[in-house]
Amino acid sequence: MAIEAGLIALGAGLAIGLAGLGAGLAEKDVGTAAVGAMAENEKLFGKGLILMVIPETIIIFGLVMAILLWVKM
């Protein structure tokens, strides 16, 4: 049981860690483009904000997977 619990905890940690890494990498590119677009045209703030939120969903999926793994423990 101890090794199984450790592997599940490792999987949960990897799920949230890799999801966070992926979200960070995606948000870097999207954020750069959004800020550049907003610098040229202030009316694009809303669209830029929405585009910045989309990569955040990746980390929510990772968190959900980690919670599901934790509940299974």
All heavy atoms as a GROMACS GRO file, in nm:
protein
  510
    1MET      N    1   0.082  -0.120   0.000
    1MET     CA    2   0.000   0.000   0.000
    1MET      C    3   0.086   0.126   0.000
    1MET      O    4   0.052   0.222  -0.065
    1MET     CB    5  -0.092  -0.003   0.123
    1MET     CG    6  -0.182   0.116   0.134
    1MET     SD    7  -0.295   0.121  -0.005
    1MET     CE    8  -0.375   0.274   0.024
    2ALA      N    9   0.198   0.124   0.068
    2ALA     CA   10   0.281   0.244   0.078
    2ALA      C   11   0.340   0.282  -0.056
    2ALA      O   12   0.343   0.401  -0.091
    2ALA     CB   13   0.392   0.222   0.180
    3ILE      N   14   0.386   0.183  -0.133
    3ILE     CA   15   0.444   0.215  -0.264
    3ILE      C   16   0.336   0.265  -0.359
    3ILE      O   17   0.360   0.355  -0.439
    3ILE     CB   18   0.521   0.094  -0.322
    3ILE    CG1   19   0.599   0.136  -0.446
    3ILE    CG2   20   0.430  -0.017  -0.362
    3ILE    CD1   21   0.741   0.156  -0.420
    4GLU      N   22   0.215   0.209  -0.349
    4GLU     CA   23   0.105   0.255  -0.434
    4GLU      C   24   0.067   0.399  -0.401
    4GLU      O   25   0.044   0.480  -0.491
    4GLU     CB   26  -0.017   0.164  -0.418
    4GLU     CG   27   0.005   0.026  -0.473
    4GLU     CD   28  -0.115  -0.064  -0.445
    4GLU    OE1   29  -0.215  -0.015  -0.392
    4GLU    OE2   30  -0.105  -0.184  -0.475
    5ALA      N   31   0.061   0.430  -0.274
    5ALA     CA   32   0.028   0.568  -0.234
    5ALA      C   33   0.136   0.665  -0.280
    5ALA      O   34   0.106   0.776  -0.324
    5ALA     CB   35   0.011   0.575  -0.083
    6GLY      N   36   0.261   0.622  -0.273
    6GLY     CA   37   0.370   0.707  -0.320
    6GLY      C   38   0.364   0.732  -0.469
    6GLY      O   39   0.388   0.843  -0.516
    7LEU      N   40   0.333   0.627  -0.545
    7LEU     CA   41   0.324   0.643  -0.690
    7LEU      C   42   0.205   0.731  -0.729
    7LEU      O   43   0.214   0.811  -0.822
    7LEU     CB   44   0.313   0.506  -0.757
    7LEU     CG   45   0.441   0.422  -0.754
    7LEU    CD1   46   0.416   0.284  -0.813
    7LEU    CD2   47   0.552   0.492  -0.829
    8ILE      N   48   0.094   0.717  -0.658
    8ILE     CA   49  -0.021   0.803  -0.685
    8ILE      C   50   0.013   0.948  -0.653
    8ILE      O   51  -0.020   1.041  -0.729
    8ILE     CB   52  -0.144   0.755  -0.606
    8ILE    CG1   53  -0.194   0.623  -0.666
    8ILE    CG2   54  -0.255   0.858  -0.610
    8ILE    CD1   55  -0.303   0.556  -0.585
    9ALA      N   56   0.082   0.971  -0.542
    9ALA     CA   57   0.122   1.107  -0.506
    9ALA      C   58   0.220   1.163  -0.609
    9ALA      O   59   0.213   1.281  -0.645
    9ALA     CB   60   0.183   1.109  -0.367
   10LEU      N   61   0.310   1.078  -0.656
   10LEU     CA   62   0.404   1.121  -0.761
   10LEU      C   63   0.329   1.158  -0.889
   10LEU      O   64   0.358   1.259  -0.953
   10LEU     CB   65   0.507   1.012  -0.788
   10LEU     CG   66   0.611   1.042  -0.895
   10LEU    CD1   67   0.700   1.156  -0.851
   10LEU    CD2   68   0.692   0.918  -0.925
   11GLY      N   69   0.231   1.076  -0.926
   11GLY     CA   70   0.151   1.105  -1.045
   11GLY      C   71   0.073   1.234  -1.031
   11GLY      O   72   0.064   1.313  -1.126
   12ALA      N   73   0.017   1.257  -0.912
   12ALA     CA   74  -0.057   1.381  -0.889
   12ALA      C   75   0.036   1.501  -0.897
   12ALA      O   76   0.002   1.605  -0.955
   12ALA     CB   77  -0.127   1.376  -0.754
   13GLY      N   78   0.154   1.487  -0.840
   13GLY     CA   79   0.252   1.596  -0.846
   13GLY      C   80   0.296   1.624  -0.988
   13GLY      O   81   0.311   1.740  -1.028
   14LEU      N   82   0.319   1.518  -1.065
   14LEU     CA   83   0.358   1.537  -1.204
   14LEU      C   84   0.245   1.601  -1.285
   14LEU      O   85   0.270   1.686  -1.371
   14LEU     CB   86   0.397   1.404  -1.267
   14LEU     CG   87   0.535   1.350  -1.229
   14LEU    CD1   88   0.555   1.210  -1.286
   14LEU    CD2   89   0.644   1.443  -1.279
   15ALA      N   90   0.122   1.560  -1.256
   15ALA     CA   91   0.008   1.616  -1.331
   15ALA      C   92  -0.002   1.766  -1.310
   15ALA      O   93  -0.016   1.842  -1.406
   15ALA     CB   94  -0.122   1.548  -1.288
   16ILE      N   95   0.010   1.809  -1.187
   16ILE     CA   96  -0.006   1.953  -1.162
   16ILE      C   97   0.121   2.030  -1.200
   16ILE      O   98   0.116   2.142  -1.250
   16ILE     CB   99  -0.050   1.980  -1.018
   16ILE    CG1  100  -0.105   2.121  -1.008
   16ILE    CG2  101   0.064   1.962  -0.920
   16ILE    CD1  102  -0.197   2.140  -0.895
   17GLY      N  103   0.237   1.967  -1.180
   17GLY     CA  104   0.361   2.035  -1.214
   17GLY      C  105   0.379   2.054  -1.363
   17GLY      O  106   0.414   2.163  -1.410
   18LEU      N  107   0.354   1.950  -1.439
   18LEU     CA  108   0.369   1.960  -1.584
   18LEU      C  109   0.260   2.048  -1.645
   18LEU      O  110   0.285   2.119  -1.743
   18LEU     CB  111   0.370   1.822  -1.647
   18LEU     CG  112   0.493   1.737  -1.613
   18LEU    CD1  113   0.480   1.597  -1.671
   18LEU    CD2  114   0.620   1.804  -1.662
   19ALA      N  115   0.141   2.043  -1.586
   19ALA     CA  116   0.035   2.132  -1.635
   19ALA      C  117   0.072   2.278  -1.609
   19ALA      O  118   0.048   2.365  -1.693
   19ALA     CB  119  -0.098   2.098  -1.568
   20GLY      N  120   0.130   2.305  -1.493
   20GLY     CA  121   0.174   2.441  -1.463
   20GLY      C  122   0.285   2.487  -1.555
   20GLY      O  123   0.287   2.602  -1.600
   21LEU      N  124   0.376   2.397  -1.585
   21LEU     CA  125   0.485   2.430  -1.677
   21LEU      C  126   0.431   2.460  -1.816
   21LEU      O  127   0.470   2.558  -1.881
   21LEU     CB  128   0.586   2.316  -1.682
   21LEU     CG  129   0.709   2.337  -1.768
   21LEU    CD1  130   0.794   2.449  -1.713
   21LEU    CD2  131   0.789   2.209  -1.778
   22GLY      N  132   0.338   2.377  -1.863
   22GLY     CA  133   0.278   2.398  -1.994
   22GLY      C  134   0.199   2.528  -2.000
   22GLY      O  135   0.205   2.601  -2.099
   23ALA      N  136   0.125   2.556  -1.893
   23ALA     CA  137   0.048   2.680  -1.890
   23ALA      C  138   0.140   2.801  -1.890
   23ALA      O  139   0.112   2.901  -1.957
   23ALA     CB  140  -0.042   2.682  -1.767
   24GLY      N  141   0.249   2.792  -1.818
   24GLY     CA  142   0.344   2.903  -1.814
   24GLY      C  143   0.407   2.928  -1.949
   24GLY      O  144   0.422   3.043  -1.992
   25LEU      N  145   0.445   2.822  -2.017
   25LEU     CA  146   0.505   2.837  -2.149
   25LEU      C  147   0.405   2.894  -2.250
   25LEU      O  148   0.439   2.979  -2.332
   25LEU     CB  149   0.560   2.703  -2.199
   25LEU     CG  150   0.683   2.651  -2.125
   25LEU    CD1  151   0.718   2.510  -2.173
   25LEU    CD2  152   0.801   2.744  -2.145
   26ALA      N  153   0.281   2.846  -2.243
   26ALA     CA  154   0.178   2.896  -2.335
   26ALA      C  155   0.145   3.041  -2.305
   26ALA      O  156   0.128   3.122  -2.396
   26ALA     CB  157   0.053   2.810  -2.327
   27GLU      N  158   0.137   3.074  -2.176
   27GLU     CA  159   0.100   3.209  -2.139
   27GLU      C  160   0.209   3.310  -2.175
   27GLU      O  161   0.179   3.426  -2.202
   27GLU     CB  162   0.069   3.217  -1.991
   27GLU     CG  163   0.002   3.344  -1.953
   27GLU     CD  164  -0.093   3.326  -1.836
   27GLU    OE1  165  -0.126   3.212  -1.804
   27GLU    OE2  166  -0.132   3.427  -1.780
   28LYS      N  167   0.332   3.265  -2.176
   28LYS     CA  168   0.443   3.354  -2.214
   28LYS      C  169   0.423   3.404  -2.357
   28LYS      O  170   0.430   3.524  -2.384
   28LYS     CB  171   0.575   3.279  -2.202
   28LYS     CG  172   0.694   3.354  -2.258
   28LYS     CD  173   0.817   3.266  -2.264
   28LYS     CE  174   0.794   3.149  -2.351
   28LYS     NZ  175   0.874   3.129  -2.467
   29ASP      N  176   0.396   3.313  -2.448
   29ASP     CA  177   0.380   3.352  -2.588
   29ASP      C  178   0.251   3.430  -2.610
   29ASP      O  179   0.250   3.531  -2.681
   29ASP     CB  180   0.380   3.227  -2.676
   29ASP     CG  181   0.515   3.156  -2.673
   29ASP    OD1  182   0.616   3.224  -2.648
   29ASP    OD2  183   0.518   3.034  -2.697
   30VAL      N  184   0.143   3.384  -2.550
   30VAL     CA  185   0.015   3.451  -2.568
   30VAL      C  186   0.020   3.590  -2.505
   30VAL      O  187  -0.030   3.688  -2.561
   30VAL     CB  188  -0.100   3.367  -2.508
   30VAL    CG1  189  -0.229   3.444  -2.508
   30VAL    CG2  190  -0.116   3.238  -2.584
   31GLY      N  191   0.080   3.601  -2.388
   31GLY     CA  192   0.089   3.729  -2.320
   31GLY      C  193   0.171   3.830  -2.397
   31GLY      O  194   0.134   3.948  -2.405
   32THR      N  195   0.279   3.784  -2.454
   32THR     CA  196   0.363   3.873  -2.534
   32THR      C  197   0.285   3.928  -2.653
   32THR      O  198   0.288   4.049  -2.682
   32THR     CB  199   0.488   3.799  -2.582
   32THR    OG1  200   0.557   3.748  -2.469
   32THR    CG2  201   0.578   3.888  -2.663
   33ALA      N  202   0.214   3.840  -2.721
   33ALA     CA  203   0.137   3.883  -2.837
   33ALA      C  204   0.022   3.975  -2.796
   33ALA      O  205  -0.007   4.074  -2.863
   33ALA     CB  206   0.083   3.761  -2.911
   34ALA      N  207  -0.043   3.943  -2.684
   34ALA     CA  208  -0.157   4.024  -2.640
   34ALA      C  209  -0.112   4.163  -2.598
   34ALA      O  210  -0.177   4.263  -2.632
   34ALA     CB  211  -0.229   3.954  -2.524
   35VAL      N  212  -0.004   4.172  -2.526
   35VAL     CA  213   0.045   4.304  -2.483
   35VAL      C  214   0.090   4.385  -2.604
   35VAL      O  215   0.066   4.507  -2.612
   35VAL     CB  216   0.158   4.288  -2.380
   35VAL    CG1  217   0.228   4.420  -2.356
   35VAL    CG2  218   0.103   4.234  -2.250
   36GLY      N  219   0.152   4.320  -2.700
   36GLY     CA  220   0.192   4.389  -2.824
   36GLY      C  221   0.073   4.442  -2.900
   36GLY      O  222   0.074   4.556  -2.950
   37ALA      N  223  -0.033   4.362  -2.907
   37ALA     CA  224  -0.154   4.405  -2.978
   37ALA      C  225  -0.221   4.520  -2.903
   37ALA      O  226  -0.270   4.614  -2.965
   37ALA     CB  227  -0.250   4.288  -2.994
   38MET      N  228  -0.224   4.511  -2.769
   38MET     CA  229  -0.287   4.618  -2.690
   38MET      C  230  -0.206   4.747  -2.697
   38MET      O  231  -0.262   4.856  -2.686
   38MET     CB  232  -0.304   4.574  -2.545
   38MET     CG  233  -0.418   4.478  -2.524
   38MET     SD  234  -0.448   4.441  -2.351
   38MET     CE  235  -0.328   4.313  -2.323
   39ALA      N  236  -0.075   4.736  -2.714
   39ALA     CA  237   0.007   4.856  -2.726
   39ALA      C  238  -0.025   4.930  -2.856
   39ALA      O  239  -0.018   5.054  -2.860
   39ALA     CB  240   0.155   4.820  -2.721
   40GLU      N  241  -0.060   4.856  -2.959
   40GLU     CA  242  -0.093   4.919  -3.086
   40GLU      C  243  -0.238   4.967  -3.091
   40GLU      O  244  -0.267   5.068  -3.155
   40GLU     CB  245  -0.067   4.821  -3.200
   40GLU     CG  246   0.080   4.791  -3.220
   40GLU     CD  247   0.106   4.699  -3.336
   40GLU    OE1  248   0.012   4.669  -3.412
   40GLU    OE2  249   0.222   4.655  -3.350
   41ASN      N  250  -0.328   4.893  -3.028
   41ASN     CA  251  -0.470   4.928  -3.030
   41ASN      C  252  -0.531   4.896  -2.894
   41ASN      O  253  -0.545   4.781  -2.858
   41ASN     CB  254  -0.541   4.850  -3.142
   41ASN     CG  255  -0.684   4.894  -3.162
   41ASN    OD1  256  -0.732   4.983  -3.092
   41ASN    ND2  257  -0.752   4.833  -3.258
   42GLU      N  258  -0.570   5.000  -2.822
   42GLU     CA  259  -0.623   4.981  -2.686
   42GLU      C  260  -0.756   4.908  -2.684
   42GLU      O  261  -0.795   4.853  -2.582
   42GLU     CB  262  -0.637   5.117  -2.617
   42GLU     CG  263  -0.505   5.185  -2.592
   42GLU     CD  264  -0.523   5.322  -2.530
   42GLU    OE1  265  -0.638   5.360  -2.503
   42GLU    OE2  266  -0.422   5.389  -2.510
   43LYS      N  267  -0.828   4.907  -2.795
   43LYS     CA  268  -0.958   4.840  -2.801
   43LYS      C  269  -0.944   4.688  -2.794
   43LYS      O  270  -1.044   4.619  -2.777
   43LYS     CB  271  -1.032   4.880  -2.929
   43LYS     CG  272  -1.070   5.026  -2.932
   43LYS     CD  273  -1.142   5.062  -3.060
   43LYS     CE  274  -1.178   5.209  -3.060
   43LYS     NZ  275  -1.240   5.249  -3.185
   44LEU      N  276  -0.825   4.636  -2.808
   44LEU     CA  277  -0.804   4.491  -2.805
   44LEU      C  278  -0.781   4.438  -2.664
   44LEU      O  279  -0.745   4.321  -2.647
   44LEU     CB  280  -0.685   4.454  -2.894
   44LEU     CG  281  -0.704   4.480  -3.043
   44LEU    CD1  282  -0.576   4.451  -3.119
   44LEU    CD2  283  -0.818   4.397  -3.098
   45PHE      N  284  -0.805   4.522  -2.562
   45PHE     CA  285  -0.781   4.479  -2.424
   45PHE      C  286  -0.867   4.359  -2.386
   45PHE      O  287  -0.819   4.263  -2.327
   45PHE     CB  288  -0.805   4.595  -2.327
   45PHE     CG  289  -0.792   4.554  -2.184
   45PHE    CD1  290  -0.666   4.534  -2.128
   45PHE    CD2  291  -0.904   4.534  -2.105
   45PHE    CE1  292  -0.654   4.495  -1.996
   45PHE    CE2  293  -0.892   4.495  -1.972
   45PHE     CZ  294  -0.766   4.476  -1.918
   46GLY      N  295  -0.995   4.363  -2.420
   46GLY     CA  296  -1.086   4.254  -2.384
   46GLY      C  297  -1.046   4.123  -2.449
   46GLY      O  298  -1.043   4.018  -2.385
   47LYS      N  299  -1.014   4.130  -2.577
   47LYS     CA  300  -0.973   4.008  -2.648
   47LYS      C  301  -0.840   3.956  -2.593
   47LYS      O  302  -0.820   3.836  -2.578
   47LYS     CB  303  -0.961   4.035  -2.798
   47LYS     CG  304  -1.093   4.058  -2.864
   47LYS     CD  305  -1.077   4.084  -3.012
   47LYS     CE  306  -1.213   4.112  -3.074
   47LYS     NZ  307  -1.204   4.144  -3.216
   48GLY      N  308  -0.751   4.047  -2.562
   48GLY     CA  309  -0.622   4.006  -2.505
   48GLY      C  310  -0.639   3.942  -2.370
   48GLY      O  311  -0.573   3.843  -2.337
   49LEU      N  312  -0.730   3.997  -2.290
   49LEU     CA  313  -0.757   3.940  -2.158
   49LEU      C  314  -0.815   3.798  -2.170
   49LEU      O  315  -0.775   3.707  -2.097
   49LEU     CB  316  -0.853   4.031  -2.080
   49LEU     CG  317  -0.880   3.992  -1.937
   49LEU    CD1  318  -0.752   4.005  -1.855
   49LEU    CD2  319  -0.988   4.080  -1.878
   50ILE      N  320  -0.906   3.780  -2.262
   50ILE     CA  321  -0.965   3.647  -2.282
   50ILE      C  322  -0.858   3.549  -2.331
   50ILE      O  323  -0.853   3.435  -2.285
   50ILE     CB  324  -1.083   3.655  -2.381
   50ILE    CG1  325  -1.199   3.728  -2.315
   50ILE    CG2  326  -1.126   3.516  -2.427
   50ILE    CD1  327  -1.314   3.759  -2.407
   51LEU      N  328  -0.773   3.594  -2.422
   51LEU     CA  329  -0.666   3.506  -2.471
   51LEU      C  330  -0.567   3.471  -2.359
   51LEU      O  331  -0.507   3.364  -2.361
   51LEU     CB  332  -0.593   3.570  -2.588
   51LEU     CG  333  -0.673   3.577  -2.717
   51LEU    CD1  334  -0.595   3.654  -2.824
   51LEU    CD2  335  -0.705   3.437  -2.768
   52MET      N  336  -0.550   3.562  -2.263
   52MET     CA  337  -0.460   3.532  -2.150
   52MET      C  338  -0.520   3.430  -2.055
   52MET      O  339  -0.447   3.358  -1.986
   52MET     CB  340  -0.429   3.661  -2.073
   52MET     CG  341  -0.338   3.756  -2.145
   52MET     SD  342  -0.173   3.692  -2.161
   52MET     CE  343  -0.124   3.686  -1.991
   53VAL      N  344  -0.651   3.422  -2.050
   53VAL     CA  345  -0.718   3.330  -1.957
   53VAL      C  346  -0.718   3.187  -2.011
   53VAL      O  347  -0.714   3.091  -1.934
   53VAL     CB  348  -0.861   3.379  -1.929
   53VAL    CG1  349  -0.939   3.279  -1.849
   53VAL    CG2  350  -0.857   3.512  -1.856
   54ILE      N  351  -0.720   3.172  -2.141
   54ILE     CA  352  -0.731   3.038  -2.202
   54ILE      C  353  -0.618   2.944  -2.157
   54ILE      O  354  -0.645   2.830  -2.118
   54ILE     CB  355  -0.740   3.050  -2.355
   54ILE    CG1  356  -0.875   3.111  -2.392
   54ILE    CG2  357  -0.724   2.913  -2.422
   54ILE    CD1  358  -0.890   3.143  -2.538
   55PRO      N  359  -0.491   2.986  -2.156
   55PRO     CA  360  -0.387   2.893  -2.108
   55PRO      C  361  -0.402   2.857  -1.959
   55PRO      O  362  -0.352   2.754  -1.916
   55PRO     CB  363  -0.256   2.968  -2.132
   55PRO     CG  364  -0.286   3.067  -2.236
   55PRO     CD  365  -0.429   3.105  -2.215
   56GLU      N  366  -0.472   2.940  -1.884
   56GLU     CA  367  -0.492   2.910  -1.741
   56GLU      C  368  -0.578   2.786  -1.723
   56GLU      O  369  -0.572   2.721  -1.618
   56GLU     CB  370  -0.557   3.028  -1.671
   56GLU     CG  371  -0.470   3.151  -1.665
   56GLU     CD  372  -0.352   3.134  -1.573
   56GLU    OE1  373  -0.366   3.060  -1.475
   56GLU    OE2  374  -0.248   3.193  -1.599
   57THR      N  375  -0.660   2.754  -1.823
   57THR     CA  376  -0.744   2.635  -1.809
   57THR      C  377  -0.661   2.508  -1.804
   57THR      O  378  -0.705   2.408  -1.747
   57THR     CB  379  -0.846   2.626  -1.922
   57THR    OG1  380  -0.777   2.623  -2.047
   57THR    CG2  381  -0.943   2.742  -1.920
   58ILE      N  382  -0.543   2.510  -1.863
   58ILE     CA  383  -0.458   2.392  -1.861
   58ILE      C  384  -0.421   2.354  -1.719
   58ILE      O  385  -0.425   2.238  -1.680
   58ILE     CB  386  -0.331   2.417  -1.946
   58ILE    CG1  387  -0.367   2.441  -2.091
   58ILE    CG2  388  -0.236   2.298  -1.934
   58ILE    CD1  389  -0.251   2.486  -2.176
   59ILE      N  390  -0.390   2.454  -1.638
   59ILE     CA  391  -0.353   2.426  -1.498
   59ILE      C  392  -0.474   2.379  -1.419
   59ILE      O  393  -0.461   2.297  -1.327
   59ILE     CB  394  -0.285   2.548  -1.433
   59ILE    CG1  395  -0.223   2.511  -1.299
   59ILE    CG2  396  -0.380   2.660  -1.414
   59ILE    CD1  397  -0.107   2.422  -1.307
   60ILE      N  398  -0.592   2.426  -1.455
   60ILE     CA  399  -0.713   2.378  -1.387
   60ILE      C  400  -0.734   2.230  -1.418
   60ILE      O  401  -0.770   2.152  -1.330
   60ILE     CB  402  -0.835   2.464  -1.428
   60ILE    CG1  403  -0.818   2.606  -1.375
   60ILE    CG2  404  -0.965   2.402  -1.376
   60ILE    CD1  405  -0.920   2.704  -1.424
   61PHE      N  406  -0.709   2.190  -1.542
   61PHE     CA  407  -0.720   2.048  -1.577
   61PHE      C  408  -0.619   1.965  -1.498
   61PHE      O  409  -0.650   1.856  -1.451
   61PHE     CB  410  -0.700   2.026  -1.726
   61PHE     CG  411  -0.807   2.087  -1.813
   61PHE    CD1  412  -0.777   2.136  -1.937
   61PHE    CD2  413  -0.938   2.095  -1.768
   61PHE    CE1  414  -0.874   2.192  -2.017
   61PHE    CE2  415  -1.037   2.151  -1.847
   61PHE     CZ  416  -1.005   2.200  -1.972
   62GLY      N  417  -0.498   2.015  -1.485
   62GLY     CA  418  -0.397   1.945  -1.406
   62GLY      C  419  -0.437   1.934  -1.260
   62GLY      O  420  -0.416   1.831  -1.196
   63LEU      N  421  -0.495   2.041  -1.207
   63LEU     CA  422  -0.542   2.039  -1.069
   63LEU      C  423  -0.654   1.938  -1.050
   63LEU      O  424  -0.656   1.864  -0.951
   63LEU     CB  425  -0.588   2.179  -1.027
   63LEU     CG  426  -0.641   2.192  -0.885
   63LEU    CD1  427  -0.530   2.165  -0.785
   63LEU    CD2  428  -0.700   2.330  -0.864
   64VAL      N  429  -0.745   1.933  -1.148
   64VAL     CA  430  -0.855   1.835  -1.139
   64VAL      C  431  -0.799   1.693  -1.142
   64VAL      O  432  -0.844   1.606  -1.065
   64VAL     CB  433  -0.957   1.859  -1.252
   64VAL    CG1  434  -1.054   1.743  -1.263
   64VAL    CG2  435  -1.031   1.989  -1.230
   65MET      N  436  -0.703   1.668  -1.228
   65MET     CA  437  -0.642   1.534  -1.235
   65MET      C  438  -0.572   1.501  -1.103
   65MET      O  439  -0.581   1.386  -1.054
   65MET     CB  440  -0.543   1.525  -1.351
   65MET     CG  441  -0.608   1.524  -1.486
   65MET     SD  442  -0.729   1.392  -1.505
   65MET     CE  443  -0.629   1.249  -1.484
   66ALA      N  444  -0.502   1.596  -1.046
   66ALA     CA  445  -0.435   1.572  -0.918
   66ALA      C  446  -0.536   1.543  -0.807
   66ALA      O  447  -0.515   1.453  -0.724
   66ALA     CB  448  -0.348   1.692  -0.881
   67ILE      N  449  -0.646   1.615  -0.807
   67ILE     CA  450  -0.750   1.591  -0.706
   67ILE      C  451  -0.812   1.454  -0.726
   67ILE      O  452  -0.836   1.380  -0.629
   67ILE     CB  453  -0.856   1.703  -0.710
   67ILE    CG1  454  -0.796   1.833  -0.657
   67ILE    CG2  455  -0.979   1.664  -0.630
   67ILE    CD1  456  -0.885   1.953  -0.674
   68LEU      N  457  -0.838   1.417  -0.850
   68LEU     CA  458  -0.895   1.284  -0.876
   68LEU      C  459  -0.800   1.174  -0.831
   68LEU      O  460  -0.842   1.072  -0.775
   68LEU     CB  461  -0.930   1.269  -1.024
   68LEU     CG  462  -1.049   1.349  -1.074
   68LEU    CD1  463  -1.064   1.334  -1.224
   68LEU    CD2  464  -1.175   1.304  -1.003
   69LEU      N  465  -0.672   1.192  -0.856
   69LEU     CA  466  -0.574   1.092  -0.811
   69LEU      C  467  -0.567   1.088  -0.658
   69LEU      O  468  -0.556   0.981  -0.598
   69LEU     CB  469  -0.436   1.122  -0.870
   69LEU     CG  470  -0.419   1.089  -1.017
   69LEU    CD1  471  -0.288   1.143  -1.067
   69LEU    CD2  472  -0.428   0.941  -1.040
   70TRP      N  473  -0.575   1.205  -0.595
   70TRP     CA  474  -0.568   1.213  -0.450
   70TRP      C  475  -0.690   1.146  -0.385
   70TRP      O  476  -0.678   1.078  -0.284
   70TRP     CB  477  -0.556   1.358  -0.407
   70TRP     CG  478  -0.546   1.378  -0.260
   70TRP    CD1  479  -0.452   1.327  -0.177
   70TRP    CD2  480  -0.635   1.453  -0.179
   70TRP    NE1  481  -0.477   1.369  -0.050
   70TRP    CE2  482  -0.589   1.445  -0.049
   70TRP    CE3  483  -0.750   1.526  -0.207
   70TRP    CZ2  484  -0.654   1.508   0.056
   70TRP    CZ3  485  -0.813   1.589  -0.104
   70TRP    CH2  486  -0.765   1.579   0.027
   71VAL      N  487  -0.806   1.167  -0.447
   71VAL     CA  488  -0.928   1.107  -0.394
   71VAL      C  489  -0.922   0.955  -0.405
   71VAL      O  490  -0.969   0.883  -0.318
   71VAL     CB  491  -1.052   1.164  -0.467
   71VAL    CG1  492  -1.176   1.084  -0.435
   71VAL    CG2  493  -1.071   1.310  -0.431
   72LYS      N  494  -0.861   0.906  -0.513
   72LYS     CA  495  -0.850   0.761  -0.534
   72LYS      C  496  -0.758   0.698  -0.430
   72LYS      O  497  -0.772   0.580  -0.399
   72LYS     CB  498  -0.797   0.734  -0.675
   72LYS     CG  499  -0.794   0.589  -0.711
   72LYS     CD  500  -0.749   0.568  -0.853
   72LYS     CE  501  -0.730   0.423  -0.882
   72LYS     NZ  502  -0.845   0.358  -0.937
   73MET      N  503  -0.665   0.778  -0.376
   73MET     CA  504  -0.572   0.726  -0.275
   73MET      C  505  -0.648   0.684  -0.156
   73MET      O  506  -0.664   0.610  -0.087
   73MET     CB  507  -0.471   0.834  -0.234
   73MET     CG  508  -0.332   0.795  -0.260
   73MET     SD  509  -0.213   0.930  -0.262
   73MET     CE  510  -0.217   0.997  -0.104
   0.00000   0.00000   0.00000
